[in-house]
């Protein structure tokens, strides 16, 4: 059975405390300005500088990844999912779709709530108090990240950092796409928040 984004989010929602928030989230199809994600659309993502990407953000609450650079054969390259214009959030389910040639670094132990492999992930400044679940959907080339806190985080910055190994034969100038999608994004009152997404890439130097 394919580990598509709904199944992935359901697995992540097995966090006992997170069950109180999952049923109150707007479906991804109802959230405004959320990316429609497929492997085909991910492959079309073009690289740009981080400065150019940040110019696209404007004043809306936005979640995503900035373009970064790496070298062929690099190991454990950090990729951070970040938030801008944060109005306050306390529970979420986010997917990061990655190019099929990238290899996500796994955690030392799997998530106790799922048979799926767990991704190595580290919380950033915008989610330091959150409980977390980081699962890898290998068939769909995605990482699903779910989190819950007892109170709103209002900081801009990094939510979570994942790590990827770059193929040894990656050609210079090639870009590996990174596409962000949102299943749920709620505040501490379980109200659904409208969030834009920002896609990025790892470009080989």
C-alpha positions as CSV (number, residue, x, y, z in Angstrom):
1,X,0.0,0.0,0.0
2,X,1.4,3.3,-1.0
3,X,2.4,5.6,1.8
4,X,0.6,8.7,0.5
5,X,0.3,11.9,2.4
6,X,-3.0,11.1,4.1
7,X,-1.8,7.8,5.5
8,X,1.5,9.4,6.6
9,X,-0.4,12.1,8.5
10,X,-2.7,9.5,10.1
11,X,0.4,7.7,11.3
12,X,2.0,10.8,12.7
13,X,-1.3,11.7,14.4
14,X,-0.8,8.6,16.6
15,X,1.0,10.9,18.9
16,X,-1.4,10.5,21.8
17,X,-1.7,14.2,22.6
18,X,-2.0,15.1,18.9
19,X,-5.3,13.2,18.6
20,X,-7.0,16.2,20.2
21,X,-6.1,18.4,17.3
22,X,-6.2,16.1,14.2
23,X,-10.0,16.0,13.8
24,X,-10.3,19.8,14.0
25,X,-8.1,20.5,11.0
26,X,-9.3,21.7,7.6
27,X,-8.5,19.2,4.9
28,X,-5.6,20.2,2.7
29,X,-8.0,20.7,-0.2
30,X,-9.8,23.5,1.8
31,X,-6.7,25.4,2.8
32,X,-6.0,28.5,0.7
33,X,-2.8,28.8,-1.3
34,X,-1.4,25.3,-0.3
35,X,0.7,23.6,-2.9
36,X,-0.8,20.7,-4.9
37,X,2.0,18.2,-4.8
38,X,3.0,15.4,-7.0
39,X,6.3,13.9,-8.1
40,X,5.7,15.5,-11.5
41,X,5.2,19.0,-10.1
42,X,8.2,18.5,-7.7
43,X,10.4,17.7,-10.7
44,X,9.5,21.1,-12.2
45,X,10.7,23.1,-9.2
46,X,13.4,25.5,-10.4
47,X,16.3,26.6,-8.3
48,X,16.6,30.2,-7.2
49,X,18.7,32.1,-4.7
50,X,17.6,32.3,-1.1
51,X,17.3,36.0,-1.4
52,X,15.0,35.7,-4.4
53,X,12.9,33.2,-2.6
54,X,12.4,35.4,0.4
55,X,11.2,38.2,-1.8
56,X,8.2,36.0,-2.7
57,X,7.0,35.6,0.9
58,X,5.5,39.1,1.4
59,X,3.4,39.5,4.6
60,X,1.5,36.2,4.6
61,X,2.3,33.4,7.0
62,X,4.5,31.1,5.0
63,X,6.2,27.7,5.6
64,X,8.8,26.1,3.3
65,X,12.5,25.7,2.5
66,X,15.0,28.1,1.0
67,X,17.3,27.1,-1.9
68,X,20.6,25.7,-0.7
69,X,23.8,24.4,-2.4
70,X,25.8,21.2,-1.9
71,X,28.4,19.0,-3.6
72,X,28.2,15.6,-5.2
73,X,28.6,12.9,-2.5
74,X,27.9,15.2,0.5
75,X,26.4,13.4,3.5
76,X,23.8,14.6,5.9
77,X,23.1,17.9,4.2
78,X,20.8,19.9,6.5
79,X,17.4,21.0,5.0
80,X,15.3,23.3,7.3
81,X,11.6,23.8,7.1
82,X,11.1,27.4,8.2
83,X,8.2,29.8,9.0
84,X,7.9,33.5,8.2
85,X,5.3,36.0,9.5
86,X,4.2,33.6,12.2
87,X,0.9,34.5,13.7
88,X,1.0,31.7,16.3
89,X,0.7,27.9,15.8
90,X,0.4,24.9,18.2
91,X,-0.3,21.8,16.1
92,X,0.5,20.8,12.5
93,X,1.1,18.1,9.9
94,X,3.6,19.0,7.2
95,X,5.1,17.0,4.3
96,X,8.4,17.6,2.6
97,X,8.6,15.9,-0.8
98,X,12.1,15.3,-1.9
99,X,13.7,14.3,-5.2
100,X,13.8,10.5,-5.6
101,X,17.6,10.5,-6.0
102,X,18.1,12.1,-2.6
103,X,18.4,9.8,0.5
104,X,17.0,11.0,3.8
105,X,19.1,10.2,6.8
106,X,17.2,8.0,9.2
107,X,17.0,8.2,13.0
108,X,18.8,5.8,15.2
109,X,15.5,4.3,16.4
110,X,12.1,4.2,14.6
111,X,8.9,6.0,15.7
112,X,7.1,3.8,18.2
113,X,3.7,4.7,16.7
114,X,4.4,3.5,13.1
115,X,6.2,0.8,11.1
116,X,7.5,3.5,8.7
117,X,11.2,4.4,9.1
118,X,11.8,7.5,11.2
119,X,13.7,10.4,9.7
120,X,16.5,12.1,11.6
121,X,15.0,15.5,12.6
122,X,15.9,18.3,14.9
123,X,13.5,21.0,16.2
124,X,14.4,24.6,15.4
125,X,13.8,27.7,17.4
126,X,10.2,28.1,16.2
127,X,9.2,24.7,17.6
128,X,11.5,24.0,20.6
129,X,8.6,23.0,23.0
130,X,6.8,20.7,20.5
131,X,6.3,17.0,20.7
132,X,7.3,15.6,17.3
133,X,6.9,12.7,14.9
134,X,9.1,12.4,11.8
135,X,8.3,9.6,9.4
136,X,9.6,8.7,5.9
137,X,7.3,7.6,3.1
138,X,9.9,5.9,0.9
139,X,7.6,5.0,-2.0
140,X,6.3,8.6,-2.3
141,X,9.7,10.2,-1.5
142,X,8.4,12.3,1.3
143,X,8.9,13.0,5.0
144,X,5.9,13.8,7.1
145,X,6.4,15.8,10.2
146,X,3.7,16.3,12.9
147,X,4.0,18.3,16.1
148,X,2.1,19.5,19.1
149,X,2.6,22.1,21.8
150,X,0.4,23.3,24.7
151,X,0.7,26.9,23.6
152,X,1.3,28.9,20.5
153,X,4.8,29.5,19.0
154,X,5.0,32.9,17.6
155,X,8.7,32.9,16.6
156,X,9.8,33.1,13.0
157,X,12.7,30.8,12.0
158,X,13.3,27.1,11.8
159,X,10.6,24.6,12.6
160,X,12.6,21.4,11.9
161,X,15.7,20.3,10.1
162,X,16.0,17.1,8.1
163,X,19.2,15.6,6.6
164,X,19.9,14.2,3.1
165,X,22.7,12.3,1.4
166,X,23.6,13.6,-2.1
167,X,24.3,11.1,-4.9
168,X,28.0,10.6,-5.7
169,X,27.3,11.2,-9.4
170,X,25.2,14.3,-9.0
171,X,26.3,16.7,-11.9
172,X,27.3,20.3,-11.2
173,X,24.4,22.6,-11.8
174,X,21.7,20.0,-11.2
175,X,18.9,20.9,-8.8
176,X,17.1,18.4,-6.5
177,X,13.6,19.6,-5.7
178,X,12.1,20.0,-2.3
179,X,8.3,20.6,-2.1
180,X,6.4,21.6,1.0
181,X,2.7,20.6,1.6
182,X,0.5,21.1,4.6
183,X,-2.2,18.7,5.9
184,X,-3.0,20.7,9.0
185,X,-1.9,23.9,10.7
186,X,-3.7,25.0,13.9
187,X,-3.4,27.4,16.7
188,X,-3.7,26.5,20.4
189,X,-7.5,26.9,20.1
190,X,-7.6,24.3,17.4
191,X,-8.5,26.9,14.8
192,X,-7.2,26.1,11.3
193,X,-4.7,28.7,9.9
194,X,-4.2,29.7,6.3
195,X,-0.6,29.2,5.3
196,X,1.3,29.7,2.1
197,X,4.0,27.3,1.1
198,X,7.5,27.9,-0.4
199,X,9.3,25.3,-2.4
200,X,13.1,25.1,-2.7
201,X,15.9,22.9,-4.0
202,X,19.4,21.6,-3.4
203,X,21.6,22.8,-6.2
204,X,24.9,21.1,-6.9
205,X,28.0,23.3,-7.1
